[in-house]
Amino acid sequence: MNPNYFFYLAVALGVIYIFNRLRIRLQLSRAKHPSLRGHSKWSRRISKLLPFFDYTQNLFFCSDGAPHKITEQRKQAFERLKQKTQHQNSKSLAQSAALENSISDVKFTSNYRVPFPYRTDLPSEFRLGTMVDETKGSKIRDIDGNWRFDLSGSYGVNVFGYDFYKQCMQEGFNLTNELGPALGPYHPLITENVEFIKQVSGLDEVSFHMSGTEAVMQAVRLARYHTKKTHLVRFCGAYHGWWDGVQPGIGNRRKTNDVYTLADLSEATIKVLETRNDIACLLINPLQAFHPNADSFSDSTLITSDRKTAFDKEAYAKWLGRLQAVCNRRNIILIFDEVFVGFRLGMRGAQEYFNIQADLVTYGKTLGGGMPVGVLAGRDDLMKRYRENQPADVSFARGTFNSHPAIMGSMNAFIRRIQTPEIQAIYQSAEQTWNNRVALFNERMFDKGLPIKLSNMHSILTLHYLQPSRYNWMLQFYLRSAGIELSWLGTGRFIMSFSFTDEEFAEVIECFVVAASQMQDDGWWWNSPHLTNKAIKRQFIYDMLVTKFPILNKCLKSPLISTEMRKKSRPLSSVNDTNVNSNTIKKVS
Ligand SMILES: Cc1ncc(COP(=O)(O)O)c(C=O)c1O
């Protein structure tokens, strides 16, 4: 045969191979969400380019272009609210301030309660968290003696009200007190716990860990070990704990080349799962049904009024069904991360709620009955940490405090309680209860002409703002003053406990009415035809650009803040850092 044929054949095969590789790579690119959240590397690069700028002094009060009268009204209201907060929370604020320089978490959350351009001039009264010393039912008391309705939900742990967990913790401690901290051997209560978890998860084996993050780490590690494949698929915006293996992108300097962040509810994602051979597991946080492809909402990113939720239970259940089918076909391990929603959406959690059976399921938070825990449940073939025919190839995982007797005790108390007819009845009605309460809330706000509205997935709520504003984040401080305790996410997420009675929720609604009416009267929701969500975003981008490239100040028009306004705001000489276009937007070098 002519040797040229071999040459042409080799070239043709090479071209086909390269085209195929390109096609698969293109498929992967198309399955990523078009936002930066879907592009870990780019988000990391771009985050490094974004400069800090801040609205100091007067511009703090008129960054939306509000006229002088409104600015003055806001200033006075701000001072009043500050005084009131100082008066209400003096001990709490003093102790919190002392901790700010010693606990990195406090420093971080202090700085990320509001969008960053406002944080420099935000007084400490509005930066700091609360110091608390007692809880009762749905309420929490700060060290100054103020009782507030707790909408923070203790990061999701608090499903049934604080008294429930206090009882579980006490009972758990009593049950295991005699054993103390003996680790390695097990307290016999573990058997009942394991049997129950197997039953609710529909899976064969269980492992105990100290946090949800660890349970997820173990799930992913086992999926890779058993499939002998390398890559993890997660969905854009989904949180799975703070391990860098599930947080590619901003803030993670480790190269996470083994993670694909794909778009939720996307045909392109199905194609990637169908065709790639390197995917070991698909990790799903079912909470994403509430806001597919978006991070959980937080007031620190509340730049304008366009939070979007898109909860459609049926459509999401169908989508999960399709994912389950493709995972089965392609030997991809389906992991449900139920650390947040497990034992909240129902006793069998998201699996029951969406009618899906996963291969591995992680639990945490509330399952510890108020104590720290992470749990992994899985099929027996996937949970195995060794291979029968390769004795040296083990997947070793341990943790000193796993299965700690006191935690097994409080978990046991939790498990027994949630099986009682009273709790079962609560589970049956919880979704409808929260849908009704959200509807009531919205009716009341509408009747009062207040520009806010709730949306929910079951008992997880978020607040929407109905008119464009740069100051929505102020509401969290009015709410605190009116008797509502929030997490540092502010109005981004309310995690409701089932202990709220209708009467208590009616009181919560009235707290919102008081807070939002005051905020409205104080001028923060001033509006003008120029103040659109688009214009606010343009102003934000403008401020960023002129901070980075001051020359642009001469050729670009500022969308909302007039030069006049900037000039009035602060004399140049009082700014120490590099001054940019205005007197009040400063760049930190
Ligand atoms: C879905 C999900 N997975 C994992 C975690 C991490 O759990 P932990 O904070 O206990 O490590 C969280 C925490 O919020 C979560 O919501």
The ligand as a Tripos MOL2 file, in Angstrom:
@<TRIPOS>MOLECULE
LIG
   16    16     1     0     0
SMALL
NO_CHARGES

@<TRIPOS>ATOM
      1 C1        -25.7590   22.9650   51.6000 C.3       1 LIG1
      2 C2        -24.6470   23.1150   52.5780 C.ar      1 LIG1
      3 N1        -23.6220   22.2510   52.5370 N.ar      1 LIG1
      4 C3        -22.6050   22.3280   53.4000 C.ar      1 LIG1
      5 C4        -22.5630   23.3110   54.3590 C.ar      1 LIG1
      6 C5        -21.4100   23.3920   55.3090 C.3       1 LIG1
      7 O1        -21.8030   22.9840   56.5970 O.3       1 LIG1
      8 P1        -20.9480   23.4290   57.8550 P.3       1 LIG1
      9 O2        -21.1020   24.9050   57.9850 O.co2     1 LIG1
     10 O3        -21.5470   22.6630   59.0020 O.co2     1 LIG1
     11 O4        -19.5470   23.0370   57.5790 O.co2     1 LIG1
     12 C6        -23.5970   24.2330   54.4300 C.ar      1 LIG1
     13 C7        -23.5790   25.3180   55.4100 C.2       1 LIG1
     14 O5        -24.2980   26.2790   55.3660 O.2       1 LIG1
     15 C8        -24.6800   24.1430   53.5170 C.ar      1 LIG1
     16 O6        -25.6890   25.0100   53.5290 O.3       1 LIG1
@<TRIPOS>BOND
     1     1     2 1
     2     2     3 ar
     3     2    15 ar
     4     3     4 ar
     5     4     5 ar
     6     5     6 1
     7     5    12 ar
     8     6     7 1
     9     7     8 1
    10     8     9 2
    11     8    10 1
    12     8    11 1
    13    12    13 1
    14    12    15 ar
    15    13    14 2
    16    15    16 1
@<TRIPOS>SUBSTRUCTURE
     1 LIG1         1 GROUP 0 **** ****
